[in-house]
Amino acid sequence: MGIFTRLTDIVNSNINAILDKAEDPEKIIRMIIQEMEDTLVEVRSSAARAIADQKDITRKLKRVKEAQAEWERKAELAISKGRDDLAKGALMERNKLGETFEHYTAEFAYITESLGRGEEDIVKLDSKLREARVKKAAITARMNSAVNQVRVKRNVHDNRINDAFDRFDKVEQRLDRLEGEAESLDLGRSDNLSDAFKAIEGDEALDKELAALKAKIKGPAAPKAEAKKAAKK
């Protein structure tokens, strides 16, 4: 089973469980991101183990080759001494090591192939994780907007608000009645002392304006006429 197949199964299982509980979309995308992050950590850990295994097998292959060379040297030595029996034994040991070498070589190739697939998975998963984080930001923004719209519309259509405005209207009606009562108390009453003084002050101001207007009409000749009348007397 591939890493993405397993991840898809886990995510789908959790999503179905969340949908059954009618959870919000933001929680779903957050869960997906968490699964992807956990899977990415797991894949990287597997890759680290594979790299370590590669290094270990490389060391083993080196030791096997060195051992093969040593048994071949011993076989040559035995031949030079006329000990074909020892030479055959040395060659048998060398051949056994050859089988071990092939086993390690096949294991190294398998690990290398797995590591390559793991690297591809890491690249793909990292790309999908970035994409999921971008989607999470977009979904979160849409979710917040939708929640705010619902809250506003609920408030607009909330009967409690209508009741509150009805109470405002009743308060205004009560104030209108109180103001009407206050104004009605002044109806039919004579001018008070303050109004009388205001009238007097108004008349005095008019008298001054009238005197000034008369003086303007008479002009400069008025003082001379007054002087002649005084001389005749």
Secondary structure, 3 states (H helix, E strand, C coil): CCHHHHHHHHHHHHHHHHHHCCCCHHHHHHHHHHHHHHHHHHHHHHHHHHHHHHHHHHHHHHHHHHHHHHHHHHHHHHHHCCCHHHHHHHHHHHHHHHHHHHHHHHHHHHHHHHHHHHHHHHHHHHHHHHHHHHHHHHHHHHHHHHHHHHHHHHHHCCHHHHHHHHHHHHHHHHHHHHHHHHHHCCCCCCCCHHHHHHHHHHHHHHHHHHHHHHHHHHCCHHHHHHHHHHHHC
